[in-house]
């Protein structure tokens, strides 16, 4: 996910707490069976051309690179009779400046619950099914996750917005080749169970070399004025050293119910109301040697309807547009826990997609540019512990 100012917190407020938590966690991990301390530190040097649509380039040391740096704790206590108490706490960390991410100490995940033969039921801040299934078929995401270079963020990080659900209840169950996830996030709005609430689920099939999945998620606005709906479908097939991936994701932002009926009716007939976004992709992963993994993918993105900027205080209309992207990655394992990666990507945006993408990456939408090409190259290192 893109690093913006809102994602990182000043070190002065959280780092003393984080340092204490890490110290306590490390000691606890040695003392309590079933508690694991883990993490990833990943940093990259990235060059991006034409970042803002006006031919301004950028060279930077970026946190994460191809995967977000993190520190976490997870535990599993055997309660007897096949029942377990489980928990997970995971913090996002900027490996470039040491700050905490997502405006929280454990902003990536924070939940506790129970598990058994019947499945698992957990409560807290958790990933929804759309994230778990949508990422499973992204050709560049296998094993590590994407961050700065992910073409799925075309259009401004729309397909996975709010994929971590606060105040959520998640049920998971695996039976043979099938895995089911259902999730609900309470809106926390007085007098209403619907306002601000999220609801979703997904199903994954893994049978030998074949994997298929589908997921759906919807989120009601806090004021009850509109609903955002997302879906993801995909599949993969492994043949020898190669794995093939294909997928499609969609998002629809409904016209607010506070809008007059005449306007909403016109939106339905003329596609000027709720914004619609789609992305389709296909790619290949290949284990060339035991240490070297290669992957590449093509992404086609398009938007239509009443699309506006995302982060400006007064939204600006962007309108319809589309984009194409090609990305390749070479990942070389120096050891079981440490690897180097080299990534390159090209994005060609047209129409309203230029404004969405430039606002997301550069902070300011290029509203006077009809076509834009952005090229990126990144070299990084990742260490797991």
C-alpha positions as CSV (number, residue, x, y, z in Angstrom):
1,X,0.0,0.0,0.0
2,X,1.2,3.5,-0.8
3,X,2.9,5.4,2.1
4,X,1.1,8.6,2.7
5,X,1.4,11.1,5.6
6,X,-1.7,9.6,7.2
7,X,-0.3,6.1,7.3
8,X,2.7,7.0,9.6
9,X,2.7,8.3,13.1
10,X,5.3,10.6,14.7
11,X,7.9,8.5,16.4
12,X,7.8,10.5,19.6
13,X,4.3,9.2,20.5
14,X,4.4,5.6,19.7
15,X,8.0,4.4,19.6
16,X,8.6,4.3,23.4
17,X,5.5,2.2,23.7
18,X,6.6,0.0,20.8
19,X,10.0,-0.5,22.3
20,X,8.4,-1.6,25.6
21,X,6.0,-3.9,23.8
22,X,8.9,-5.5,21.8
23,X,11.0,-6.0,25.0
24,X,8.1,-7.6,26.8
25,X,7.1,-9.7,23.8
26,X,10.7,-11.0,23.4
27,X,10.8,-12.1,27.0
28,X,7.4,-13.6,26.9
29,X,8.2,-15.5,23.8
30,X,10.9,-17.4,25.6
31,X,8.7,-18.0,28.7
32,X,5.4,-19.1,27.2
33,X,5.0,-22.1,24.9
34,X,3.0,-21.4,21.8
35,X,4.0,-17.7,21.5
36,X,6.0,-16.6,18.4
37,X,7.8,-13.4,17.7
38,X,8.2,-12.7,14.0
39,X,8.8,-9.9,11.5
40,X,10.0,-8.7,8.1
41,X,12.4,-5.8,7.4
42,X,12.4,-4.8,3.7
43,X,13.8,-1.7,2.1
44,X,14.4,-0.7,-1.5
45,X,15.9,2.0,-3.7
46,X,13.3,3.0,-6.3
47,X,13.5,5.3,-9.3
48,X,10.2,6.5,-10.9
49,X,9.9,8.6,-14.0
50,X,7.1,11.1,-14.6
51,X,5.6,10.5,-11.2
52,X,3.2,13.4,-11.4
53,X,2.2,13.4,-15.1
54,X,4.3,16.5,-15.7
55,X,7.7,14.7,-16.3
56,X,9.1,15.1,-12.8
57,X,11.1,12.0,-11.8
58,X,11.8,10.7,-8.3
59,X,14.6,8.6,-6.7
60,X,14.0,7.5,-3.2
61,X,14.8,5.0,-0.4
62,X,11.4,3.4,0.2
63,X,10.2,1.4,3.1
64,X,8.8,-2.0,2.2
65,X,9.6,-2.2,-1.5
66,X,7.8,-5.4,-2.4
67,X,6.5,-6.1,1.0
68,X,5.5,-4.1,4.1
69,X,8.0,-4.2,7.0
70,X,6.4,-5.5,10.2
71,X,6.8,-6.9,13.7
72,X,4.4,-9.3,15.2
73,X,3.3,-11.7,18.0
74,X,1.1,-14.7,17.6
75,X,0.0,-17.3,20.0
76,X,-1.8,-20.6,20.3
77,X,-2.8,-22.2,23.6
78,X,-4.2,-25.7,23.8
79,X,-7.4,-25.6,25.9
80,X,-8.0,-29.4,25.7
81,X,-10.7,-31.3,23.8
82,X,-9.4,-30.0,20.5
83,X,-10.0,-26.3,21.4
84,X,-7.4,-23.6,21.2
85,X,-7.2,-19.9,22.2
86,X,-5.4,-17.9,19.5
87,X,-4.3,-14.3,19.1
88,X,-2.2,-12.2,16.8
89,X,-0.7,-8.7,17.1
90,X,1.1,-7.2,14.1
91,X,2.6,-3.7,13.7
92,X,3.6,-2.0,10.5
93,X,7.0,-0.3,10.6
94,X,8.7,2.1,8.3
95,X,12.1,0.6,7.6
96,X,13.2,4.0,6.2
97,X,12.4,6.1,9.2
98,X,11.3,3.7,12.0
99,X,7.8,5.1,12.4
100,X,4.7,3.1,13.1
101,X,2.1,2.8,10.3
102,X,-1.7,2.9,9.9
103,X,-2.0,5.4,12.8
104,X,-1.9,2.6,15.4
105,X,0.7,0.5,17.3
106,X,-0.7,-2.8,16.0
107,X,-2.2,-1.3,12.8
108,X,-1.8,-4.4,10.6
109,X,-3.7,-6.9,12.8
110,X,-4.9,-7.2,16.4
111,X,-7.3,-10.0,17.3
112,X,-8.0,-12.9,19.6
113,X,-10.4,-15.8,19.4
114,X,-11.0,-19.6,19.5
115,X,-10.4,-22.4,17.1
116,X,-11.1,-26.1,16.8
117,X,-12.4,-28.7,14.3
118,X,-15.4,-26.5,13.8
119,X,-13.2,-23.7,12.4
120,X,-12.1,-20.4,14.0
121,X,-13.9,-17.4,15.3
122,X,-11.8,-14.3,16.0
123,X,-12.5,-10.7,17.1
124,X,-10.6,-7.5,16.5
125,X,-8.8,-5.8,13.6
126,X,-8.5,-8.3,10.8
127,X,-8.2,-8.9,7.0
128,X,-11.4,-9.5,5.2
129,X,-12.0,-12.3,2.7
130,X,-11.6,-9.9,-0.3
131,X,-8.0,-9.3,0.7
132,X,-7.1,-12.9,1.4
133,X,-8.6,-14.2,-1.8
134,X,-7.8,-11.2,-4.0
135,X,-4.1,-11.3,-3.2
136,X,-3.9,-15.1,-3.7
137,X,-4.1,-14.7,-7.5
138,X,-2.1,-11.6,-8.0
139,X,0.9,-12.8,-10.1
140,X,3.4,-10.6,-8.4
141,X,2.2,-11.2,-4.8
142,X,3.1,-14.9,-4.4
143,X,4.8,-15.4,-1.0
144,X,5.8,-11.8,-0.2
145,X,3.1,-9.3,-1.1
146,X,3.4,-6.1,-3.1
147,X,3.9,-2.6,-1.9
148,X,5.3,0.4,-3.9
149,X,5.2,-1.1,-7.3
150,X,1.9,-3.0,-7.3
151,X,-0.1,-2.2,-10.5
152,X,-3.3,-3.1,-8.7
153,X,-3.1,0.3,-7.1
154,X,-3.9,1.8,-10.5
155,X,-6.7,4.2,-9.9
156,X,-5.6,5.0,-6.4
157,X,-5.7,2.0,-4.1
158,X,-9.4,1.4,-4.6
159,X,-9.7,-2.4,-4.7
160,X,-8.4,-3.0,-1.2
161,X,-9.4,0.1,0.6
162,X,-10.4,-0.7,4.2
163,X,-9.5,-4.4,3.8
164,X,-8.5,-4.4,7.4
165,X,-11.7,-4.3,9.4
166,X,-11.9,-2.7,12.8
167,X,-14.4,-4.1,15.4
168,X,-14.7,-7.2,13.3
169,X,-15.9,-10.8,13.7
170,X,-14.3,-13.3,11.3
171,X,-15.2,-17.0,10.9
172,X,-13.0,-19.4,8.9
173,X,-13.4,-23.1,8.1
174,X,-11.5,-25.5,6.0
175,X,-13.1,-28.7,4.8
176,X,-11.0,-30.8,2.3
177,X,-10.1,-28.6,-0.7
178,X,-12.5,-25.8,0.4
179,X,-11.8,-22.8,2.6
180,X,-14.6,-20.5,3.7
181,X,-14.4,-17.0,5.3
182,X,-17.2,-14.8,6.6
183,X,-16.6,-11.4,8.1
184,X,-18.6,-8.6,9.7
185,X,-17.4,-5.3,11.0
186,X,-19.6,-3.3,13.4
187,X,-20.1,0.3,12.3
188,X,-20.1,1.6,15.8
189,X,-22.8,4.3,15.0
190,X,-25.3,5.0,17.7
191,X,-28.8,4.0,16.8
192,X,-27.9,2.0,13.7
193,X,-26.4,-1.4,13.0
194,X,-26.1,-0.7,9.3
195,X,-24.2,2.7,9.2
196,X,-20.5,2.2,8.9
197,X,-20.8,-1.6,8.9
198,X,-18.9,-4.0,6.6
199,X,-20.1,-7.4,5.5
200,X,-18.3,-9.9,3.3
201,X,-17.1,-13.4,2.6
202,X,-15.3,-15.7,0.2
203,X,-14.7,-19.2,-0.9
204,X,-11.4,-20.8,-2.0
205,X,-10.9,-24.2,-3.7
206,X,-7.4,-25.7,-3.8
207,X,-7.4,-29.1,-5.6
208,X,-4.0,-30.3,-6.6
209,X,-2.4,-27.9,-9.1
210,X,-5.6,-25.9,-9.5
211,X,-6.9,-23.1,-7.2
212,X,-10.0,-21.0,-7.7
213,X,-11.5,-18.3,-5.5
214,X,-14.2,-15.7,-5.2
215,X,-15.0,-13.0,-2.6
216,X,-17.3,-10.1,-2.0
217,X,-17.3,-7.2,0.4
218,X,-19.5,-4.2,1.1
219,X,-19.2,-1.2,3.3
220,X,-21.9,1.3,4.3
221,X,-20.8,4.8,4.9
222,X,-20.8,6.2,8.4
223,X,-23.7,8.5,7.6
224,X,-25.6,5.8,5.8
225,X,-25.6,7.8,2.6
226,X,-23.9,5.3,0.3
227,X,-22.5,1.8,-0.1
228,X,-19.2,0.6,-1.6
229,X,-19.2,-2.9,-3.1
230,X,-16.1,-4.9,-4.1
231,X,-15.6,-8.3,-5.5
232,X,-12.7,-10.5,-6.6
233,X,-12.5,-13.7,-8.7
234,X,-9.4,-15.5,-9.7
235,X,-7.6,-18.8,-10.4
236,X,-4.1,-20.3,-10.7
237,X,-2.7,-23.5,-12.1
238,X,0.8,-25.0,-11.4
239,X,2.6,-27.0,-14.0
240,X,6.1,-28.0,-13.1
241,X,8.2,-25.0,-12.2
242,X,5.6,-22.6,-13.6
243,X,2.4,-21.2,-12.1
244,X,-0.2,-19.3,-14.2
245,X,-2.5,-16.7,-12.7
246,X,-5.6,-14.9,-13.8
247,X,-8.1,-12.6,-12.0
248,X,-10.6,-9.8,-12.1
249,X,-11.6,-7.3,-9.4
250,X,-14.4,-4.8,-9.4
251,X,-15.6,-1.9,-7.3
252,X,-18.8,0.1,-7.3
253,X,-19.5,3.2,-5.3
254,X,-23.3,3.8,-5.2
255,X,-24.9,7.2,-5.5
256,X,-25.7,8.5,-2.0
257,X,-29.3,8.0,-0.9
258,X,-29.4,11.7,0.0
259,X,-29.2,12.5,-3.7
260,X,-32.6,13.5,-5.2
261,X,-34.4,10.6,-6.8
262,X,-34.4,12.3,-10.2
263,X,-30.6,12.5,-10.1
264,X,-30.2,8.9,-9.0
265,X,-32.5,7.7,-11.8
266,X,-30.5,9.7,-14.3
267,X,-27.3,8.2,-12.9
268,X,-28.7,4.7,-13.5
269,X,-29.5,5.4,-17.1
270,X,-26.6,7.6,-18.1
271,X,-23.8,6.2,-15.8
272,X,-23.1,9.6,-14.2
273,X,-23.8,8.6,-10.6
274,X,-21.8,6.0,-8.7
275,X,-18.3,5.4,-9.8
276,X,-17.2,2.0,-11.2
277,X,-13.7,0.5,-11.3
278,X,-12.4,-2.7,-12.7
279,X,-9.0,-4.4,-13.2
280,X,-8.2,-7.7,-15.0
281,X,-4.8,-9.3,-14.9
282,X,-2.9,-12.4,-16.0
283,X,0.6,-13.5,-15.2
284,X,3.2,-16.2,-14.7
285,X,5.6,-17.2,-11.9
286,X,8.6,-19.4,-12.6
287,X,11.1,-21.0,-10.2
288,X,14.1,-20.9,-12.5
289,X,16.5,-22.2,-9.9
290,X,16.1,-23.2,-6.2
291,X,17.2,-19.6,-5.4
292,X,15.8,-17.5,-8.3
293,X,12.1,-16.9,-8.8
294,X,10.9,-14.9,-11.8
295,X,7.4,-13.4,-12.2
296,X,5.6,-11.1,-14.7
297,X,2.1,-9.8,-15.2
298,X,-0.1,-7.6,-17.4
299,X,-2.9,-5.5,-15.8
300,X,-5.8,-3.7,-17.6
301,X,-7.6,-1.1,-15.6
302,X,-10.7,1.0,-16.4
303,X,-13.0,3.5,-14.6
304,X,-16.3,5.1,-15.5
305,X,-19.2,7.0,-13.9
306,X,-18.9,9.8,-11.4
307,X,-15.2,9.3,-10.6
308,X,-13.5,12.0,-8.5
309,X,-10.2,12.6,-6.7
310,X,-9.8,10.8,-3.4
311,X,-7.8,13.0,-1.1
312,X,-8.6,16.6,-1.9
313,X,-10.8,18.5,0.5
314,X,-13.0,19.5,-2.4
315,X,-13.2,16.6,-4.8
316,X,-12.5,17.2,-8.5
317,X,-14.3,15.2,-11.2
318,X,-12.0,12.8,-13.1
319,X,-14.4,11.0,-15.4
320,X,-13.8,7.9,-17.4
321,X,-10.4,6.5,-18.3
322,X,-8.2,3.4,-18.5
323,X,-4.7,2.2,-18.1
324,X,-2.3,-0.7,-19.0
325,X,0.6,-1.9,-16.9
326,X,3.3,-4.5,-17.3
327,X,5.5,-5.5,-14.3
328,X,8.3,-8.0,-13.9
329,X,10.2,-9.2,-10.7
330,X,13.3,-11.3,-10.1
331,X,13.7,-12.5,-6.5
332,X,17.0,-14.2,-5.5
333,X,17.3,-16.0,-2.1
334,X,20.6,-15.5,-0.4
335,X,19.4,-17.7,2.4
336,X,16.2,-19.2,3.8
337,X,15.4,-15.8,5.4
338,X,17.2,-13.2,3.3
339,X,16.6,-12.3,-0.4
340,X,17.3,-9.6,-3.0
341,X,14.8,-8.5,-5.5
342,X,14.8,-6.4,-8.7
343,X,11.5,-5.0,-10.1
344,X,10.5,-3.0,-13.1
345,X,7.1,-1.7,-14.2
346,X,5.5,0.5,-16.9
347,X,2.1,2.2,-16.6
348,X,0.3,3.9,-19.4
349,X,-2.7,5.9,-18.3
350,X,-5.4,7.7,-20.3
351,X,-8.2,10.0,-19.5
352,X,-9.5,10.2,-16.0
353,X,-7.1,7.4,-14.9
354,X,-4.2,9.9,-15.2
355,X,-5.7,12.1,-12.5
356,X,-6.4,9.2,-10.2
357,X,-3.0,7.7,-10.4
358,X,-1.0,10.9,-10.2
359,X,-3.0,12.0,-7.2
360,X,-2.3,8.8,-5.4
361,X,1.4,8.6,-6.1
362,X,2.4,12.3,-6.3
363,X,-0.3,13.9,-4.1
364,X,-1.7,16.2,-6.8
365,X,-3.9,15.1,-9.7
366,X,-2.7,15.9,-13.2
367,X,-6.1,17.1,-14.6
368,X,-4.6,18.8,-17.7
369,X,-2.9,15.6,-19.0
370,X,-4.7,13.3,-21.4
371,X,-2.1,10.5,-21.5
372,X,0.8,9.7,-19.2
373,X,3.5,7.0,-19.1
374,X,5.3,6.2,-15.8
375,X,8.3,3.8,-15.6
376,X,9.7,2.4,-12.3
377,X,12.7,0.4,-11.3
378,X,13.4,-0.9,-7.8
379,X,16.2,-2.8,-6.1
380,X,15.7,-4.0,-2.6
381,X,16.5,-6.4,0.2
382,X,14.1,-8.4,2.5
383,X,14.9,-10.2,5.7
384,X,12.5,-12.4,7.7
385,X,12.9,-13.3,11.3
